[in-house]
Amino acid sequence: MEQEKLTFEEALGRLEKIVSEIETGKVPLEQSIERYAEGVTLIKQCRSILETAEKKIQLLAKDQGMGLEVSGELDPLREE
């Protein structure tokens, strides 16, 4: 499955599978490293999708006259 075309849910599911495989300790070291690298890419993709969704929601809220600000758990994810 090509990572560029994964939905958020697909990427998150794949990431959960990778974590599970690595945590079992049954995957050889070299494969663990490859899966870890894939996981990092998936995390970046998920964050990008979430940031895009956040911006869309803020635009929609602004158009409706509501000022929505990000707070709580999402703040540390922002890389500004």
C-alpha positions as CSV (number, residue, x, y, z in Angstrom):
1,M,0.0,0.0,0.0
2,E,1.5,3.3,-1.0
3,Q,1.8,5.6,2.0
4,E,1.1,8.8,0.0
5,K,-2.5,7.6,-0.7
6,L,-3.4,6.4,2.7
7,T,-6.3,7.9,4.6
8,F,-5.7,9.0,8.2
9,E,-7.5,5.9,9.4
10,E,-5.4,3.6,7.2
11,A,-2.1,5.3,8.2
12,L,-3.1,5.1,11.9
13,G,-4.0,1.4,11.5
14,R,-0.7,0.6,9.8
15,L,1.2,2.5,12.5
16,E,-0.6,0.5,15.3
17,K,0.3,-2.7,13.5
18,I,4.0,-1.6,13.2
19,V,4.1,-0.8,16.9
20,S,2.5,-4.1,17.8
21,E,5.0,-6.0,15.7
22,I,8.0,-4.3,17.2
23,E,6.7,-4.6,20.7
24,T,6.4,-8.4,20.4
25,G,10.2,-8.7,19.8
26,K,9.6,-11.4,17.2
27,V,10.7,-9.2,14.3
28,P,14.4,-9.3,13.4
29,L,16.4,-6.1,14.2
30,E,16.8,-5.1,10.6
31,Q,13.1,-5.4,10.0
32,S,12.4,-3.5,13.2
33,I,14.5,-0.6,12.0
34,E,12.7,-0.6,8.6
35,R,9.3,-0.7,10.3
36,Y,10.4,2.1,12.7
37,A,11.4,4.3,9.7
38,E,8.0,3.6,8.1
39,G,6.3,4.5,11.4
40,V,8.1,7.8,11.5
41,T,6.8,8.5,8.0
42,L,3.3,7.5,9.0
43,I,3.4,9.8,12.0
44,K,4.4,12.7,9.8
45,Q,1.6,11.9,7.4
46,C,-1.0,11.7,10.2
47,R,0.1,15.0,11.6
48,S,-0.1,16.6,8.2
49,I,-3.6,15.3,7.7
50,L,-4.6,16.5,11.2
51,E,-3.1,20.0,10.6
52,T,-5.0,20.3,7.3
53,A,-8.2,19.3,9.0
54,E,-7.6,21.8,11.8
55,K,-7.0,24.6,9.3
56,K,-10.2,23.7,7.4
57,I,-12.2,23.7,10.7
58,Q,-10.7,27.1,11.6
59,L,-11.7,28.6,8.2
60,L,-15.2,27.2,8.5
61,A,-15.5,28.6,12.0
62,K,-14.2,31.9,10.9
63,D,-16.7,32.1,8.1
64,Q,-19.4,31.4,10.6
65,G,-18.2,34.2,12.9
66,M,-16.8,31.8,15.5
67,G,-13.2,32.2,16.6
68,L,-11.8,28.8,17.3
69,E,-8.4,28.5,18.8
70,V,-6.4,25.3,19.3
71,S,-5.8,24.4,22.9
72,G,-5.0,21.4,25.1
73,E,-3.4,18.3,23.7
74,L,-3.0,19.7,20.1
75,D,-0.7,22.5,21.1
76,P,2.5,20.4,21.4
77,L,1.9,18.9,17.9
78,R,2.3,22.3,16.3
79,E,5.7,22.9,14.8
80,E,5.7,26.6,14.2
